[in-house]
Amino acid sequence: MLADDHGRIATDLRVSLTDRCNLRCSYCMPPEGLDWLPKPELLTDDEIVRLVRIGVADLGITEVRFTGGEPLLRRGLPDLVARTAALAPRPEISLTTNAIGLARLAAPLAAAGLDRVNVSLDTLDAATFRRLAHRDRLADVLRGLAAARAAGLAPVKVNAVLMRGVNDHEAVPLLRYCLDHGYRLRFIEQMPLDAQHGWQRAGMVTAEEILDRLGAAFALTPDAGDERGSAPAESFLVDGGPARVGVIGSVTRPFCGACDRVRLTADGQIRNCLFATEESDLRAALRGGASDAELAERWRAAVRGKRPGHGIDDPGFLQPARPMSAIGG
């Protein structure tokens, strides 16, 4: 198992397939973009499948989520999903995406074995979308969401980040839209993972504020049937249910004590925490001829030293050098 020194067991593997993205969301990267990783530094499909197989067969991984950057930009994604679905024991397979291109790929991905998707959608206003993402692609995102639902990638989850003075007035419209279309909405507190290192806590819309805004239009009650466990979202019934909304208070309501995640970056580094300042290189060992057992032990050692919490509230907190696009959600 992938156990750390605080008794947590990692069973949820987030695999970044690329650091590239076709949007430029302000809380992630600057409008001009970033210097992408050179292709030779990226793990190949065979290398990804081998490491995922070791995680599933030898280390107790039960869920694999493909992330980015934007994972739909990775050529051959349906084949990667199919090869992951063929592993024994079969893990749950999900995808975090901005949904640009999902209208075309939802059905092939579902046929390959993808179980569900998480789609980022921060606004329903085209002008606000352009301001946030520096691209005019809102219609593509909405088509991608509809295609995911039609392909049976359920539940279709929508992730929204509210920013003060930008889209924080859209909490209620976003929830109404998701309720009308059968999507499951989750609001996420903005985290210090932008490439510009411009995050300020005072500008973050907190979980409490989000619940207050939603509570003005809906009756929200804690979902007694939802055992949160290691899940990041607090779940609430909307107007008595069965519809739900989630709130992920990554900063003000941290869930580090139950975290079960470990991350593999697109260039083969193991990160035991989203906010880790150190990484463990599996790519060099893998390309140097390491056996499965040796790779598994390196992976165990990387997870063993995981810190008890992300430390955002600590005076000495340091934002990771890599932004979210290079880490993988």
GILINQUI-V580097 format. One record per backbone hydrogen bond with DSSP energy under -0.5 kcal/mol. CO is the residue of the C=O (numbers start at 1). NH is the residue of the N-H. If there is no record, write none. Layout:
# GILINQUI-V580097
co=<CO | CO>
nh=<NH | NH>
This chain:
# GILINQUI-V580097
co=<1 | 2 | 4 | 8 | 9 | 10 | 11 | 11 | 11 | 12 | 12 | 13 | 13 | 14 | 14 | 15 | 20 | 20 | 25 | 25 | 28 | 30 | 34 | 38 | 38 | 39 | 44 | 45 | 46 | 47 | 48 | 49 | 50 | 51 | 52 | 53 | 54 | 54 | 55 | 55 | 59 | 62 | 63 | 64 | 64 | 65 | 66 | 67 | 69 | 69 | 70 | 71 | 73 | 74 | 76 | 77 | 78 | 79 | 80 | 81 | 82 | 84 | 92 | 93 | 93 | 94 | 95 | 95 | 96 | 97 | 99 | 99 | 99 | 101 | 101 | 102 | 105 | 106 | 107 | 108 | 109 | 109 | 110 | 116 | 117 | 118 | 119 | 119 | 124 | 125 | 126 | 127 | 128 | 129 | 130 | 132 | 133 | 135 | 137 | 138 | 139 | 140 | 141 | 142 | 143 | 144 | 145 | 146 | 147 | 148 | 149 | 152 | 153 | 155 | 156 | 157 | 158 | 159 | 160 | 160 | 162 | 163 | 163 | 163 | 167 | 168 | 170 | 171 | 172 | 173 | 174 | 175 | 176 | 177 | 178 | 178 | 179 | 183 | 184 | 185 | 186 | 187 | 191 | 193 | 194 | 200 | 201 | 203 | 204 | 206 | 207 | 208 | 209 | 210 | 211 | 212 | 213 | 214 | 214 | 218 | 219 | 219 | 221 | 222 | 223 | 225 | 226 | 228 | 233 | 234 | 235 | 236 | 237 | 237 | 238 | 243 | 244 | 245 | 246 | 247 | 247 | 248 | 248 | 249 | 255 | 256 | 260 | 260 | 262 | 263 | 263 | 264 | 265 | 266 | 268 | 268 | 269 | 269 | 270 | 271 | 273 | 280 | 280 | 282 | 283 | 284 | 285 | 286 | 291 | 292 | 293 | 294 | 295 | 296 | 297 | 298 | 299 | 300 | 301 | 303 | 304 | 311 | 314 | 323 | 323 | 324>
nh=<3 | 10 | 7 | 4 | 11 | 2 | 13 | 62 | 63 | 14 | 262 | 15 | 65 | 16 | 264 | 67 | 69 | 70 | 28 | 29 | 195 | 33 | 36 | 41 | 42 | 42 | 48 | 49 | 50 | 51 | 52 | 53 | 54 | 55 | 56 | 57 | 58 | 59 | 59 | 61 | 2 | 92 | 13 | 66 | 94 | 15 | 96 | 17 | 68 | 71 | 73 | 74 | 75 | 77 | 80 | 81 | 82 | 83 | 84 | 85 | 86 | 87 | 64 | 115 | 116 | 66 | 97 | 118 | 71 | 120 | 101 | 102 | 103 | 104 | 105 | 106 | 109 | 110 | 111 | 112 | 113 | 114 | 113 | 95 | 157 | 97 | 121 | 159 | 126 | 129 | 130 | 131 | 132 | 133 | 134 | 26 | 24 | 137 | 141 | 142 | 143 | 144 | 145 | 146 | 147 | 148 | 149 | 150 | 151 | 153 | 152 | 154 | 117 | 157 | 184 | 119 | 186 | 121 | 162 | 188 | 205 | 166 | 167 | 168 | 170 | 171 | 174 | 175 | 176 | 177 | 178 | 179 | 180 | 181 | 182 | 183 | 182 | 185 | 158 | 246 | 160 | 248 | 193 | 324 | 197 | 203 | 204 | 164 | 206 | 210 | 211 | 212 | 213 | 214 | 215 | 216 | 216 | 217 | 218 | 220 | 239 | 240 | 237 | 224 | 226 | 227 | 228 | 231 | 235 | 247 | 223 | 245 | 221 | 239 | 241 | 238 | 185 | 236 | 187 | 234 | 249 | 189 | 250 | 253 | 258 | 259 | 11 | 12 | 14 | 265 | 271 | 16 | 268 | 43 | 282 | 283 | 265 | 271 | 280 | 263 | 276 | 270 | 282 | 286 | 287 | 288 | 290 | 289 | 295 | 296 | 297 | 298 | 299 | 300 | 301 | 302 | 303 | 304 | 305 | 306 | 5 | 314 | 317 | 326 | 327 | 328>
